[in-house]
């Protein structure tokens, strides 16, 4: 089942982001969270000062002060169940029910069925973050859970932000994702550079159209089915074709440091490490054609200089670019879902990892 909406949500912050949804989660997905500290009365969270034990009363006081659009209910069902009346204190603020169950399909399904009976605005799929389990198992669990949840209510997946994982989870019914991934990339001194463009370039479209006409003329006398396959193969080939600049960028991501598929703190193949000395005299923008402020006004060499000299401006500029690039990816993802081009987008995004 392919969802109708795919949106990255902004964790609660005070950045004057008036046109975005604010979602208050229990834990910070951008940082590792120790397990095993939940009691029958409290849930532990970690801040700069260490461990903080939250009761339901403290948790709801925080929601009342912040007033997010949505917030995650506390995962301890017994504690929350005895205090459901507190939800009425927050008019206009919706609560998301949490689906738990670890890596046991039966428990996940049972949790989904019970949570779906509650008067919640949506569902938070917890405990499925990157590195917690095999990606194939996670996809299997999500597919089983989403079958039990009503389609009219959104499903939020926490702790997953890498583009390849986002695509896999969208295919099995996830609607919402947290936007912590650009922050992690920025913290590593890296810039997102993967390609996600699935739109036809006007100039290239003329060439493609001419080629399509040629294919149709050469296939005269063949069945309509064979002609259709030939045209669609040609269109798909064009949409997957990277220009030379994109190929250069894609190739760079393979040699900039350790690449990890499970550890969220290590570099991925979707980014370039601007601390690498190769960029000290590279005067191209971070990504050719990117319309963000950073790419329009600065070059890779300048970002490299800021990073190696520990200038605070490096993080500011990288945040601008990485956030814009990530939002662009989700715009392309929504377009792909609406236009039935998800397979084309997946191959375009994943192509860098194979080259």
Buried (B, 14 or more C-beta within 10 A) or exposed (E): EEBEEBBBBBBBEEEEEEEBEBBBBBBBBBBBBEEEEBEEEBBBBBEEEEEEEBBBEEBBBBBEEBBBBBBBBBBBBEBBEEBEEBBEEBEEBBBBBBBBBBBEBEBBBBBBEEBBEBEBBBBBBBBBBBEBBEBEEBBBBBBBBBEBBEEEBBBBBBBBBBBBBBBBBBBBBBBBBBBBBBBBBBBBBBBBBBBBBBEBEEEEEEEBEEBBEEBBEEBEEEEEEEBEBBBEEBBBEBBBEBEEBBBEBBEBBEEBBEBBBEEBEEBBBBBBBBBBEBBEEBEBBBBBEBEBEBBEEBBBBBBBBBBBEEBEEBBEBBBBBBBBBBBBBBEBBBBBBEEEBBEBBBBBBBBBBEE
